[in-house]
Amino acid sequence: MGTPQAASIDKPHASRVECVNAQLRRRGLLRFNVCGLLKAQAVLLWHALAHNLQRMLSLQAAAATTAAAAG
């Protein structure tokens, strides 16, 4: 991360990751309420699935709006 090239790559990535982390916190993933690595991974996977589904719906709605505006 010491080179300018690495810093330029990391900056956009960091902003996307922080946005996802903030969304997870808003959905209640402040800390795990289960014991064990496998159960914690399962909780995280459920949150990831919910995030991906919401993102898919958002992108589909944006595409439909763009298509309707275009013609």
C-alpha positions as a printed Julia matrix, in Angstrom:
71×3 Matrix{Float64}:
   0.0     0.0     0.0
   3.04    2.21    0.02
   2.96    3.05   -3.68
   0.75    5.73   -5.22
  -0.65    3.17   -7.65
  -1.82    0.92   -4.8
  -3.37    3.88   -2.99
  -5.31    4.91   -6.11
  -6.71    1.39   -6.43
  -7.65    1.11   -2.76
  -9.48    4.43   -2.41
 -12.59    3.57   -4.52
 -12.69    0.06   -3.06
 -12.64    1.35    0.51
 -15.61    3.65   -0.09
 -17.7     0.79   -1.54
 -16.82   -1.52    1.34
 -17.65    1.08    3.98
 -21.05    1.65    2.36
 -21.84   -2.06    2.61
 -20.64   -2.16    6.23
 -22.87    0.81    7.08
 -25.87   -0.89    5.48
 -25.21   -4.05    7.49
 -25.04   -2.05   10.71
 -28.36   -0.35    9.86
 -29.9    -3.8     9.37
 -28.82   -4.87   12.85
 -25.5    -6.62   12.35
 -23.79   -4.84   15.22
 -22.52   -8.03   16.79
 -23.23  -11.71   16.44
 -25.83  -13.17   18.76
 -24.72  -16.76   18.13
 -21.84  -18.86   19.4
 -19.36  -20.58   17.15
 -17.65  -19.84   13.89
 -20.07  -21.83   11.71
 -23.12  -20.08   13.16
 -21.46  -16.66   12.8
 -20.66  -17.46    9.17
 -24.28  -18.49    8.62
 -25.53  -15.17   10.04
 -23.09  -13.26    7.84
 -24.15  -15.23    4.76
 -27.83  -14.41    5.45
 -26.94  -10.73    5.68
 -24.91  -10.99    2.46
 -27.84  -12.65    0.71
 -30.21   -9.92    1.88
 -27.77   -7.24    0.7
 -27.37   -8.86   -2.72
 -31.13   -9.24   -3.19
 -31.76   -5.62   -2.25
 -28.97   -4.51   -4.57
 -30.42   -6.59   -7.42
 -33.88   -5.07   -6.93
 -32.41   -1.58   -6.82
 -30.45   -2.11  -10.04
 -33.48   -3.62  -11.8
 -35.62   -0.65  -10.8
 -32.96    1.77  -12.05
 -32.68   -0.12  -15.35
 -36.47   -0.08  -15.8
 -36.58    3.66  -15.13
 -33.78    4.26  -17.62
 -35.46    2.08  -20.25
 -38.8     3.85  -19.76
 -37.16    7.26  -20.07
 -35.26    6.23  -23.2
 -38.25    5.16  -25.15
